[in-house]
Amino acid sequence: MDTIELYREEGKFFRSVRVGFNDKEFRIDTQDMGPTVEEFMGDSDYEFWTTVPKQAWGDLLLALSKEFLSNDGKATDRLRDICEKHKVQHTWDCWR
């Protein structure tokens, strides 16, 4: 599974959040390290993740749209802008 890092916090309290997918699933996983992890988990690191199977990707897209695109009537433009910014294949069109 190819992944990209979404977030990284360095220092005494380390956290890395990564996202990735393959032909079967989409996953976000987090790794924590530092004294808090050692105190509560008794180990040097703690990893946890959420996985969404491919058959639920449509439901995930609808849920993410409701959470992040439905606030002010600009969802169509916002989705286009996100696609352009992240080089996601898309089309934009209108009635002329």
C-alpha positions as CSV (number, residue, x, y, z in Angstrom):
1,M,0.0,0.0,0.0
2,D,1.5,3.3,-1.1
3,T,1.0,6.0,1.6
4,I,1.5,9.7,2.1
5,E,2.1,11.5,5.3
6,L,-0.7,14.0,6.2
7,Y,0.7,15.2,9.5
8,R,3.9,15.0,11.5
9,E,4.8,16.3,14.9
10,E,8.4,16.0,15.9
11,G,9.9,16.3,19.4
12,K,9.2,14.8,22.8
13,F,5.7,13.9,21.7
14,F,6.0,12.4,18.2
15,R,3.0,11.8,15.9
16,S,2.8,10.7,12.3
17,V,-0.5,10.4,10.4
18,R,-0.5,8.6,7.0
19,V,-3.1,7.8,4.4
20,G,-3.0,5.2,1.7
21,F,-5.1,2.9,-0.4
22,N,-4.8,-0.1,-2.7
23,D,-7.4,-2.0,-4.8
24,K,-9.1,-3.3,-1.7
25,E,-9.1,-0.6,1.0
26,F,-8.5,2.9,2.1
27,R,-6.7,3.5,5.4
28,I,-5.6,6.3,7.7
29,D,-3.1,5.3,10.4
30,T,-1.4,7.1,13.2
31,Q,1.8,6.3,15.1
32,D,2.5,8.0,18.5
33,M,5.8,7.9,20.3
34,G,7.1,9.5,23.5
35,P,6.8,9.4,27.3
36,T,3.0,9.4,27.4
37,V,2.9,6.3,25.1
38,E,5.6,4.6,27.3
39,E,3.7,5.4,30.4
40,F,0.3,4.2,29.3
41,M,1.1,1.5,26.8
42,G,4.4,0.2,28.2
43,D,6.0,0.3,24.8
44,S,8.0,2.8,22.7
45,D,5.2,3.3,20.2
46,Y,1.5,3.0,19.6
47,E,-0.2,2.6,16.2
48,F,-3.9,2.7,15.4
49,W,-5.8,3.0,12.1
50,T,-9.2,3.2,10.4
51,T,-9.8,1.1,7.3
52,V,-12.6,1.5,4.8
53,P,-13.1,-1.4,2.4
54,K,-13.5,-0.6,-1.3
55,Q,-17.2,-1.4,-1.4
56,A,-17.8,1.4,1.0
57,W,-15.8,4.1,-0.8
58,G,-18.9,5.7,-2.3
59,D,-20.4,6.0,1.2
60,L,-17.2,7.5,2.5
61,L,-17.2,10.1,-0.3
62,L,-20.8,11.1,0.5
63,A,-20.0,11.3,4.2
64,L,-16.9,13.4,3.5
65,S,-18.9,15.7,1.2
66,K,-21.5,16.2,3.9
67,E,-18.8,17.0,6.5
68,F,-16.6,19.2,4.4
69,L,-18.4,20.6,1.4
70,S,-21.9,21.4,2.5
71,N,-21.5,24.6,4.5
72,D,-22.2,27.5,2.2
73,G,-23.4,26.5,-1.3
74,K,-19.9,26.6,-2.8
75,A,-19.4,22.8,-2.9
76,T,-19.1,22.5,-6.7
77,D,-16.4,25.2,-6.9
78,R,-14.6,23.9,-3.8
79,L,-14.5,20.3,-5.2
80,R,-13.1,21.6,-8.5
81,D,-10.5,23.6,-6.6
82,I,-9.5,20.6,-4.5
83,C,-9.2,18.4,-7.6
84,E,-7.1,21.0,-9.4
85,K,-4.8,21.6,-6.4
86,H,-4.1,17.9,-5.9
87,K,-4.1,17.0,-9.6
88,V,-7.2,14.7,-9.3
89,Q,-8.7,13.8,-12.6
90,H,-12.1,15.6,-13.0
91,T,-14.3,17.5,-15.3
92,W,-16.1,20.8,-14.8
93,D,-18.9,21.9,-17.1
94,C,-22.0,24.2,-17.2
95,W,-25.0,24.9,-19.4
96,R,-24.3,27.5,-22.0
